[in-house]
């Protein structure tokens, strides 16, 4: 699957009731999204997966949904940011047939990291 956007972050204003928020970028692993609550003073608190939120739509080119356990309060901002692990996990073995998906996933990961470093 390709990466067809340069978007790596979405922000939403809290309203004390909404708990489901869309992210509009591809993540290949649910650990590759960072969820942050920014209060009205600008203080940011990184949220913890399963304790504070769950992730759906992993691997989808157009993104998915983060569902918060508790709705962000009015005056708070919810930030959903792609945060790809900066490692290389593809092990190439000489003369071994390799599925094209393995190579494409490695290219996608490298592009994700490059976009995040800009």
ChimeraX attribute file (.defattr): number of C-alpha atoms within 10 A of each C-alpha:
attribute: neighborCount
match mode: 1-to-1
recipient: residues
	/A:1	11
	/A:2	12
	/A:3	17
	/A:4	10
	/A:5	12
	/A:6	13
	/A:7	16
	/A:8	18
	/A:9	17
	/A:10	16
	/A:11	17
	/A:12	15
	/A:13	16
	/A:14	19
	/A:15	14
	/A:16	13
	/A:17	11
	/A:18	15
	/A:19	16
	/A:20	16
	/A:21	18
	/A:22	18
	/A:23	25
	/A:24	21
	/A:25	26
	/A:26	27
	/A:27	27
	/A:28	20
	/A:29	14
	/A:30	18
	/A:31	14
	/A:32	15
	/A:33	24
	/A:34	17
	/A:35	24
	/A:36	18
	/A:37	22
	/A:38	20
	/A:39	17
	/A:40	11
	/A:41	8
	/A:42	10
	/A:43	10
	/A:44	15
	/A:45	12
	/A:46	12
	/A:47	15
	/A:48	12
	/A:49	17
	/A:50	11
	/A:51	9
	/A:52	14
	/A:53	16
	/A:54	15
	/A:55	20
	/A:56	14
	/A:57	18
	/A:58	19
	/A:59	15
	/A:60	16
	/A:61	17
	/A:62	16
	/A:63	17
	/A:64	19
	/A:65	17
	/A:66	21
	/A:67	18
	/A:68	21
	/A:69	14
	/A:70	13
	/A:71	17
	/A:72	21
	/A:73	16
	/A:74	13
	/A:75	13
	/A:76	21
	/A:77	20
	/A:78	23
	/A:79	20
	/A:80	23
	/A:81	21
	/A:82	26
	/A:83	20
	/A:84	20
	/A:85	14
	/A:86	11
	/A:87	9
	/A:88	9
	/A:89	8
	/A:90	10
	/A:91	7
	/A:92	11
	/A:93	8
	/A:94	7
	/A:95	6
	/A:96	7
	/A:97	8
	/A:98	11
	/A:99	8
	/A:100	8
	/A:101	10
	/A:102	13
	/A:103	13
	/A:104	13
	/A:105	15
	/A:106	14
	/A:107	14
	/A:108	18
	/A:109	21
	/A:110	17
	/A:111	15
	/A:112	24
	/A:113	17
	/A:114	12
	/A:115	14
	/A:116	16
	/A:117	8
	/A:118	5
